[in-house]
Amino acid sequence: MSLAFAVLFAVMFFAERSQRRDRGIEQDALLPLDDGPPPADVRKKSIS
């Protein structure tokens, strides 16, 4: 029975990978939140 589940998992895994290249909802949920570009370092700017 476990061999049947392993084969089923492998078939479904490779079928999903070959189906489309863009990410799915599940993969997007695992990514960290995008806060945009990092803030500029205010110490590097000199006021003359």
MOPAC internal coordinates of N, CA, C and O (Angstrom, degrees):
PM7 1SCF
backbone

  N    0.0000 0     0.00 0     0.00 0    0    0    0
  C    1.4418 1     0.00 0     0.00 0    1    0    0
  C    1.5285 1   110.61 1     0.00 0    2    1    0
  O    1.2310 1   119.98 1   138.05 1    3    2    1
  N    1.3251 1   117.64 1   -41.95 1    3    2    1
  C    1.4660 1   119.99 1   180.00 1    5    3    2
  C    1.5238 1   111.17 1   -66.20 1    6    5    3
  O    1.2310 1   120.05 1   147.06 1    7    6    5
  N    1.3151 1   117.51 1   -32.94 1    7    6    5
  C    1.4611 1   120.78 1   176.14 1    9    7    6
  C    1.5307 1   110.62 1   -64.65 1   10    9    7
  O    1.2310 1   120.15 1   141.01 1   11   10    9
  N    1.3099 1   117.33 1   -38.99 1   11   10    9
  C    1.4644 1   121.06 1   177.66 1   13   11   10
  C    1.5279 1   110.86 1   -64.23 1   14   13   11
  O    1.2310 1   120.08 1   139.35 1   15   14   13
  N    1.3383 1   117.44 1   -40.65 1   15   14   13
  C    1.4650 1   120.55 1   176.91 1   17   15   14
  C    1.5255 1   111.56 1   -65.91 1   18   17   15
  O    1.2310 1   119.99 1   141.28 1   19   18   17
  N    1.3177 1   117.62 1   -38.72 1   19   18   17
  C    1.4664 1   121.14 1   178.77 1   21   19   18
  C    1.5253 1   110.86 1   -64.63 1   22   21   19
  O    1.2310 1   120.35 1   137.29 1   23   22   21
  N    1.3158 1   116.94 1   -42.71 1   23   22   21
  C    1.4642 1   121.02 1   178.62 1   25   23   22
  C    1.5322 1   109.90 1   -66.19 1   26   25   23
  O    1.2310 1   120.25 1   137.15 1   27   26   25
  N    1.3133 1   117.12 1   -42.85 1   27   26   25
  C    1.4586 1   121.22 1   178.77 1   29   27   26
  C    1.5321 1   110.86 1   -61.48 1   30   29   27
  O    1.2310 1   120.29 1   136.94 1   31   30   29
  N    1.3255 1   117.05 1   -43.06 1   31   30   29
  C    1.4573 1   120.95 1   177.98 1   33   31   30
  C    1.5194 1   110.68 1   -61.81 1   34   33   31
  O    1.2310 1   119.92 1   133.92 1   35   34   33
  N    1.3193 1   117.77 1   -46.08 1   35   34   33
  C    1.4578 1   121.29 1  -178.69 1   37   35   34
  C    1.5316 1   111.07 1   -62.45 1   38   37   35
  O    1.2310 1   120.37 1   137.09 1   39   38   37
  N    1.3246 1   116.90 1   -42.91 1   39   38   37
  C    1.4649 1   120.59 1   179.63 1   41   39   38
  C    1.5249 1   110.39 1   -63.45 1   42   41   39
  O    1.2310 1   120.13 1   133.67 1   43   42   41
  N    1.3181 1   117.36 1   -46.33 1   43   42   41
  C    1.4624 1   120.40 1  -179.28 1   45   43   42
  C    1.5246 1   111.72 1   -67.29 1   46   45   43
  O    1.2310 1   120.23 1   142.95 1   47   46   45
  N    1.3319 1   117.17 1   -37.05 1   47   46   45
  C    1.4563 1   121.40 1   179.41 1   49   47   46
  C    1.5239 1   110.86 1   -63.10 1   50   49   47
  O    1.2310 1   120.29 1   130.41 1   51   50   49
  N    1.3278 1   117.06 1   -49.59 1   51   50   49
  C    1.4608 1   120.05 1  -178.54 1   53   51   50
  C    1.5252 1   111.88 1   -70.76 1   54   53   51
  O    1.2310 1   119.88 1   149.72 1   55   54   53
  N    1.3149 1   117.83 1   -30.28 1   55   54   53
  C    1.4662 1   120.55 1   176.68 1   57   55   54
  C    1.5282 1   110.41 1   -66.93 1   58   57   55
  O    1.2310 1   120.16 1   139.49 1   59   58   57
  N    1.3176 1   117.29 1   -40.51 1   59   58   57
  C    1.4591 1   120.00 1   179.09 1   61   59   58
  C    1.5218 1   111.37 1   -69.21 1   62   61   59
  O    1.2310 1   120.32 1   140.81 1   63   62   61
  N    1.3222 1   117.00 1   -39.19 1   63   62   61
  C    1.4699 1   120.00 1   179.87 1   65   63   62
  C    1.5192 1   111.79 1   -65.86 1   66   65   63
  O    1.2310 1   119.78 1   143.87 1   67   66   65
  N    1.3174 1   118.03 1   -36.13 1   67   66   65
  C    1.4577 1   120.10 1  -178.31 1   69   67   66
  C    1.5235 1   112.35 1   -84.74 1   70   69   67
  O    1.2310 1   120.18 1   168.01 1   71   70   69
  N    1.3201 1   117.27 1   -11.99 1   71   70   69
  C    1.4602 1   121.25 1  -175.79 1   73   71   70
  C    1.5230 1   111.97 1   -70.39 1   74   73   71
  O    1.2310 1   120.05 1   132.05 1   75   74   73
  N    1.3189 1   117.51 1   -47.95 1   75   74   73
  C    1.4635 1   120.47 1  -179.47 1   77   75   74
  C    1.5120 1   109.91 1  -152.59 1   78   77   75
  O    1.2310 1   120.91 1   -23.03 1   79   78   77
  N    1.3121 1   115.86 1   156.97 1   79   78   77
  C    1.4600 1   120.72 1  -176.41 1   81   79   78
  C    1.5207 1   113.64 1   -96.23 1   82   81   79
  O    1.2310 1   119.23 1   156.10 1   83   82   81
  N    1.3325 1   119.07 1   -23.90 1   83   82   81
  C    1.4547 1   119.53 1  -179.36 1   85   83   82
  C    1.5235 1   110.32 1   -76.58 1   86   85   83
  O    1.2310 1   121.16 1   -19.19 1   87   86   85
  N    1.2964 1   115.39 1   160.81 1   87   86   85
  C    1.4620 1   120.36 1  -174.79 1   89   87   86
  C    1.5159 1   111.83 1   -74.51 1   90   89   87
  O    1.2310 1   121.38 1   -26.16 1   91   90   89
  N    1.2971 1   114.96 1   153.84 1   91   90   89
  C    1.4484 1   121.34 1   177.15 1   93   91   90
  C    1.5143 1   111.16 1   -96.92 1   94   93   91
  O    1.2310 1   120.92 1    -1.66 1   95   94   93
  N    1.3144 1   115.84 1   178.34 1   95   94   93
  C    1.4559 1   120.91 1  -179.18 1   97   95   94
  C    1.5245 1   110.92 1   -63.55 1   98   97   95
  O    1.2310 1   120.86 1   141.91 1   99   98   97
  N    1.3190 1   115.95 1   -38.09 1   99   98   97
  C    1.4572 1   119.64 1  -178.33 1  101   99   98
  C    1.5262 1   111.25 1   -64.65 1  102  101   99
  O    1.2310 1   120.21 1   139.64 1  103  102  101
  N    1.3224 1   117.21 1   -40.36 1  103  102  101
  C    1.4602 1   120.13 1  -179.85 1  105  103  102
  C    1.5227 1   110.81 1   -71.13 1  106  105  103
  O    1.2310 1   119.71 1   142.61 1  107  106  105
  N    1.3251 1   118.17 1   -37.39 1  107  106  105
  C    1.4546 1   120.87 1   177.86 1  109  107  106
  C    1.5236 1   110.97 1   -64.78 1  110  109  107
  O    1.2310 1   120.10 1   146.04 1  111  110  109
  N    1.3195 1   117.41 1   -33.96 1  111  110  109
  C    1.4561 1   121.14 1  -179.71 1  113  111  110
  C    1.5258 1   111.49 1   -67.75 1  114  113  111
  O    1.2310 1   119.75 1   154.09 1  115  114  113
  N    1.3067 1   118.09 1   -25.91 1  115  114  113
  C    1.4500 1   121.19 1  -178.47 1  117  115  114
  C    1.5203 1   113.30 1   -86.82 1  118  117  115
  O    1.2310 1   119.78 1   168.98 1  119  118  117
  N    1.3291 1   118.03 1   -11.02 1  119  118  117
  C    1.4526 1   121.17 1   179.83 1  121  119  118
  C    1.5254 1   110.11 1   -78.24 1  122  121  119
  O    1.2310 1   120.33 1   -31.18 1  123  122  121
  N    1.3272 1   116.97 1   148.82 1  123  122  121
  C    1.4675 1   118.55 1   175.69 1  125  123  122
  C    1.5266 1   109.59 1   -67.95 1  126  125  123
  O    1.2310 1   120.79 1   -21.64 1  127  126  125
  N    1.3059 1   116.10 1   158.36 1  127  126  125
  C    1.4582 1   120.61 1  -179.67 1  129  127  126
  C    1.5261 1   109.87 1   -67.88 1  130  129  127
  O    1.2310 1   120.76 1   -40.71 1  131  130  129
  N    1.3106 1   116.15 1   139.29 1  131  130  129
  C    1.4585 1   121.48 1   179.67 1  133  131  130
  C    1.5200 1   108.37 1   -91.08 1  134  133  131
  O    1.2310 1   120.69 1   -67.40 1  135  134  133
  N    1.3228 1   116.28 1   112.60 1  135  134  133
  C    1.4591 1   120.82 1  -179.21 1  137  135  134
  C    1.5195 1   112.01 1   -91.19 1  138  137  135
  O    1.2310 1   119.75 1  -176.32 1  139  138  137
  N    1.3085 1   118.08 1     3.68 1  139  138  137
  C    1.4538 1   120.91 1  -177.63 1  141  139  138
  C    1.5225 1   110.41 1    90.36 1  142  141  139
  O    1.2310 1   120.51 1    12.27 1  143  142  141
  N    1.3115 1   116.62 1  -167.73 1  143  142  141
  C    1.4650 1   119.09 1  -178.96 1  145  143  142
  C    1.5212 1   111.04 1   -68.62 1  146  145  143
  O    1.2310 1   120.06 1   -28.54 1  147  146  145
  N    1.3231 1   117.48 1   151.46 1  147  146  145
  C    1.4711 1   119.80 1   179.26 1  149  147  146
  C    1.5266 1   109.64 1   -66.28 1  150  149  147
  O    1.2310 1   120.31 1   -30.69 1  151  150  149
  N    1.3287 1   117.00 1   149.31 1  151  150  149
  C    1.4663 1   119.36 1   179.93 1  153  151  150
  C    1.5260 1   110.81 1   -65.84 1  154  153  151
  O    1.2310 1   121.25 1   -30.47 1  155  154  153
  N    1.3182 1   115.21 1   149.53 1  155  154  153
  C    1.4670 1   120.35 1   179.34 1  157  155  154
  C    1.5247 1   109.09 1   -68.57 1  158  157  155
  O    1.2310 1   121.46 1   -34.61 1  159  158  157
  N    1.2991 1   114.81 1   145.39 1  159  158  157
  C    1.4575 1   120.15 1   179.78 1  161  159  158
  C    1.5300 1   108.26 1   -77.97 1  162  161  159
  O    1.2310 1   120.08 1   -67.16 1  163  162  161
  N    1.3222 1   117.46 1   112.84 1  163  162  161
  C    1.4558 1   121.27 1  -176.49 1  165  163  162
  C    1.5244 1   112.22 1   -74.31 1  166  165  163
  O    1.2310 1   120.11 1   161.42 1  167  166  165
  N    1.3327 1   117.39 1   -18.58 1  167  166  165
  C    1.4583 1   119.73 1   179.40 1  169  167  166
  C    1.5217 1   112.02 1   -71.84 1  170  169  167
  O    1.2310 1   120.05 1   154.29 1  171  170  169
  N    1.3260 1   117.51 1   -25.71 1  171  170  169
  C    1.4591 1   120.12 1  -178.00 1  173  171  170
  C    1.5272 1   111.74 1   -76.46 1  174  173  171
  O    1.2310 1   120.48 1   158.03 1  175  174  173
  N    1.3155 1   116.69 1   -21.97 1  175  174  173
  C    1.4702 1   119.91 1   179.89 1  177  175  174
  C    1.5352 1   108.03 1   -82.51 1  178  177  175
  O    1.2310 1   121.15 1   -51.36 1  179  178  177
  N    1.3174 1   115.41 1   128.64 1  179  178  177
  C    1.4476 1   119.20 1   177.47 1  181  179  178
  C    1.5184 1   108.84 1  -109.16 1  182  181  179
  O    1.2310 1   121.68 1   -45.11 1  183  182  181
  N    1.2958 1   114.39 1   134.89 1  183  182  181
  C    1.4625 1   120.36 1   179.12 1  185  183  182
  C    1.5223 1   106.83 1   -97.06 1  186  185  183
  O    1.2310 1   121.19 1   -63.46 1  187  186  185
  N    1.3241 1   115.34 1   116.54 1  187  186  185
  C    1.4570 1   119.56 1  -177.98 1  189  187  186
  C    1.4975 1   111.33 1  -110.62 1  190  189  187
  O    1.2310 1   120.10 1   180.00 1  191  190  189

